[in-house]
Amino acid sequence: MAAASPVCTLRPLSELDYHDSRSIKLPAEITPIRAWNLMTAEPGPFMRIAFRTRDAISSLFGVKRIGGFSGKRREAVQAGDRLDFFLVEHSAPDMLVLTERDRHLDVMICLSIADHLLTITASVVTHNAFGRMYMVPVGLAHKLIVSRDLRRLKRRLAEIVSAPSSERISDA
């Protein structure tokens, strides 16, 4: 059995307002930034509508618009860089830690890899009533979105691994 991937969270689990962790066994070696690239490469219509709706509603409460995922591929990132609306807090060959903080809530997403096991962990601390209300639909949607993204990542990696070496996409 594979060892659990180490993860980072904003605070200890008992102090979080939201926590979700999902893992998949990877069919090939991959880095967290490559996993991020594959999962966010082609945001579908549902995600574009979800982010537009989020921005329209949240902006009424003074929350900045985030626009969603651009699909822009990055070879490498370091602390202080931005991946779309997330700030990169830590980047290593086995872990990528992203945050977004505002007056309503703080969010941390940790992508970690150990023994071919990719774990995506979300942790949230809310600061007020709007942050708590925001997390009700977002918390439910997040679980579905991450599960879908992990299935799509695993399928895409399996396709790359099984393709003849002359057809493999080196930067997939």
N, C-alpha and C positions, 0 to 999 in steps of 0.2 A: 504494500500500500504506500502511496506517495505521501511524503510529509506535507503538512499544511504550509502554504506560503506565508511568510511573515507579512503582516499588514500594518499600516499606520491609520490611526483614527484621530479625530480632533481632540478627543478626551477619552477617558476610560469608558467602557460600554455603559456602565450604570449612569453616567452623566450625559449621555447622548439623547437627543429627542427623536432621532431616526438613525437606524443602522440597518444595512442590508449587505450581505456578502454572498457572492455567487462564484462558483468555480467550475472549470472544465479541464479535462485532461487534453493536452494539445497533441496532435498527431505529428508535430514537427517542432524543432527548436525555433523560438521566436523571442524577440525582445519586447518589452512593454510598449515602446514607441511604435514598433511595427504593428503590434496588436491594435493600438489606438488608431493608426492609419487605416488598417483594414476595416475596423468597426465604424469609423466615421467617414469613410471615403465617399459613400453614396447615400446621403440622408434622403430617405424616401419622402413621398408627399405627406404622409402622416406626420413625420417629424417636422417638416417645414411648417405645416399648419399648426402643430402643437406649439412650436416656438413663437410663431406669429401671435397665436392666442395668448400665450404666456406674456409676451411683451406688451400686448395691448392692455391686458388686465393689470399687470404689475406696474406699468408706467403710471396708472391712475393713483398708485400709492407711493409714488416717488422712487420706484425701483428702476434702475437703468435697464435699457433694452440690451439683450445679449445676442439676438439674431440667430442663434443656433450654430450648427456645425457647418463649416465652409467646405469640408472635404479636402482641404489643402494638406498635402503630404509633407511630413517633416522627416528628415534623415536622423536628426539628433536634436535634443533640447537640453537646456541647463537651467538651473534655478534662476528665476527672474524672467524667463521667457514666457510667452503666452501661447497657449494652444486654444485658438478661438477665444472664448470668454474666460477660460481658466488660466490662473497663474500657475506656472510650474514651480513647485516648492522643492522638489527633489527629483533627480533623474540619475538612475544607475542601470547597469545591464540587467538587473533583476527587479527593479522597482521604479515606478513613475507615480509621483504624488502631485495631484492637482487640487487647487482650491479656488473658491469664489466666496468673497465675504462682503456683506453689506449690513446696513443697520437692522435688517429683519432677520437674517440668518447667516450662518457660516456653513459652507459645504466643503467636504474633502472627498475626493475620489482617489483611491489607491489601486493601481494595477500592479500586482506582484506575481512573480513566477519563481517556482521552486520545483525541481524534478518533473518538468513538463506539465505542471499544474498552474494554470492561470487563475488568479483570484482577483475579482473586482469588488472592492469594498467601498461603500458610500457611508459617510457619517455626517450628521447634521446637528447643529446646535441652533435652536431658534432664540430670538431675542425679544419677540413681542407677539401680540395676537395675530398680526398679519402673517408673520413667519410661520406660526402654528397652523393657521388656515391654509396657507400656501402649500404646506407639506401634506395636507390630507390628499388632494388629488395627485400631487407630484410623487408622493411616496408610493402610491399604488401604481402609477404609470411607470415609475422608475424600474420597479421589479420586472414588469413586462418588457420594457425596452431593453434592459441589460440581458435578460434571458434570451430575447430574440437576437441581440447583437452577438452574444456568445455562440449561439447555434450557427449563425451566419459565418462567424469567424472560423469555427471548427470546420464547417463545410468548405469554405474557401481554402483553408490550409490543406485539407484532404485533396482538393482538386489540384493544388500546386504540387503537392508531394507525388501524386499519381501521374502527373503530366510527364511526358518524355522530357529529358533534360534540355533538349533543344527548344522546347516550348514553354519552359518554366519562366515565370516573370520574376526576375531577381529582386525587384523592388516592390513586390505585391503588397 
